[in-house]
Amino acid sequence: MKQALIFLGIATLGNITYHLGQKTISPTANPMILLMAVYGVAFVLSAAAVPFFRDTSGLPWTAQVLSWPVLVLGAAVLLIEIGFLLAYRSGAILQWSGVAVNGASALLLIPIALLVFREAFSLSRMFGILLTLAGLGLLTRH
């Protein structure tokens, strides 16, 4: 679990950087051009990091990237990126946008987690859901 916490810390740092970048990006530039540039940078950084990660699949790289989960993830990333970009351009508030989206996503993923992935459910998680709903309610009040 300790290793997972380190990786979640890295994701948290990335999420903070992500929202700051989205909020401060040029409001007049074409959003699709911006996303192509952002993913160009991510591609170069990913390519540079490849030697630091072992490939244990034994599959050729084409088999690893040409699969339906990769295509779905690519479409999902585009929806997340354009959603936040346009939300911030239309005046969304930095302090609650990420929390609201992540909270709503977590709540909507619960049935999938339970039914498809057979993940465990508990009373403490039920209280977490109730707190999330309360928090979302408070965040959306003006």
N, C-alpha and C positions, 0 to 999 in steps of 0.2 A: 504494500500500500504506500510506503514511503516514496518509492519511485513514481507511482502515479501522482502523488502530490507535487513532486518536482515538475512533472510534465504539465499538470494543471496550472502550476505557477507560470510556466512558460506560456501557456495558452492565455492566461490572464494578462500577462505583459503584452502579448500580441493583440489581445482584444482592446486594451487601453490604447495602444498605438494605432490600431485600426480605426477606432472611433475618433480619435484626434485627427487622424489623416482625412477621414471622410468629412468631418465637420469643417476642415480648413481648406479643402480642395477647391480649385477655381469654380465659382458658381456659373460662369459663362461658357466654359468649355463643353464640348460634346461629350456626354456621359459615356458613350460607347468607346470613343477614342481614349478617354481617361482609363477605362477598364482594360483596354488592350495594353496600354502602357504599364499599368499596375501589374497585370499578369505577365507582361514581358519581364519586369523586374523579378517577380516571384519565380518565373521559369529559370532565369539566370542563377538566382540564389539556390534554387533546388538542384540545378545541374551541378553547381559547385559543391553541394553537400552530399551528392551521391556516394563518393568514396568513403564517407564516414558511417554509412549504413550497410549492414550485411544483407544480402539477398538470400533468404532461406527457402524461397519458393521452388527453385529449380526450373522455373519457367522462363522462356525468353521474354525480353522486355515487352515485345508486341503483345504477347498473351496477357501480360499483367495490366497493360493500359487499354487494350481494346476489349472491354467487358461492359456489361450493362451497368454495374455499380459505378464505374468511373464516369460513364456518360450521365447518369442520374446525378452524381455528385457535382459534375461540371455545371449542369443546368441549375442545381440548387445554389451553388456558389454565385452564379450570375444573378439569380433572383435576390439573394441576400445583398449582394453588392449594389445592385441598381435600386433595391428597396431603400437601403440606408442612404445612398447618395441622393435620391430624389426626396426622401423624407427630410434630410437635413437642409436641402435646398428650399423646401417648402416651409421651413421654420421649426422643425422638430427640435426638441430640447435635448442637449447632450446628456444631462444628468439623469434622464429617465428612459431614453429611447432604447438603449441596449438592455436595460433591466426589463422593460416592458416586453420586448421581443423575445428575450430569452425565457422569461417567466411564462409567457403565452405558449411558446414552443414546448417548454417542458410539460406543461399541462396537457397539451394536445398529443404529446408522445406517450403519455401514460397508458392509454389503451393498447397502443402498438407494443410497448414494452411488455405488458402483461400477456397479451394474446399471442403475439408472434414470437417474441423472444423468451417467453415464459419466465420473466424476471419476478423476483419475490416482491411481495407487498406487505407492509406492516402498519401498525397503528402510528408509529412515529412518522412514517412517510405520509400518512393521511393528514397528520397535523401540519407537516411541511406543505402539503397541497393547500390546506386551509390558509396558512400564513401567506403563501404565494398569491392566492386569490385576494386576500385582504390587502396585501402590498400592491397588487395591480390596481385594485380599487382606489387606494390612496394616491398612487402615482398618476392616475388619470383625472383626478379632481383638480379643479383650477383654484 
